[in-house]
Amino acid sequence: MALVVVLAIASITLNTLRSDGPGSTGVRGGTQMPPFAAPLALGRVSGDVNVARRKDQGAAGRRPACEVRGPGILNICALWRRGPVVLAFLATRGARCTAEIDTLDRARAEHPGVQFAAVSIKGSRDALRALVRRHRWGFPVAYDHDGILANLYGVAVCPQVTYALPGGRVTTTTIGELGRAGLERQLAALERAARAAGWRPPTV
């Protein structure tokens, strides 16, 4: 059985989930990844994650999230325009969460063209910065200080990983530790689906 860490309800405000949104099993396969632009853990940008889909959406953002770019920002739309996406969610206090992020980082070099990223839900940004530096993760790690992405992506436990095709259509979401072999199976399936959709990995 996969081992998981249950995220505290007080930490990610799951009670704000809409009945028509994703459940605790993540975004459904075949649906679009919710767009967002989030501050990078090691960057200088601070503030809320932008999740707006159009202009002037109040607390969601003044500009559409896909248009918010720049140093210090993780923009999920930019990733899915480059290739298949692997997006992991973690909590800084979850040792099992960080172990799976380590596994992702080790696998990354074997999958050129696949866009890896992670988002830390709530917690201390200083603790997250220390964690990123200590583990030396080579992909972008963003900080969601108020947990809005936990709601949009249906995150209730960690590690949780969402896999999507170029363009952002989700293929599947996994919950719990997969280990290297399980992760490689998921990455191989993602790459096959992406190739079938016309994507070609870069030559190395």
Disulfide bonds with the S-S distance in Angstrom:
Cys66-Cys77 1.98
Cys97-Cys158 1.71
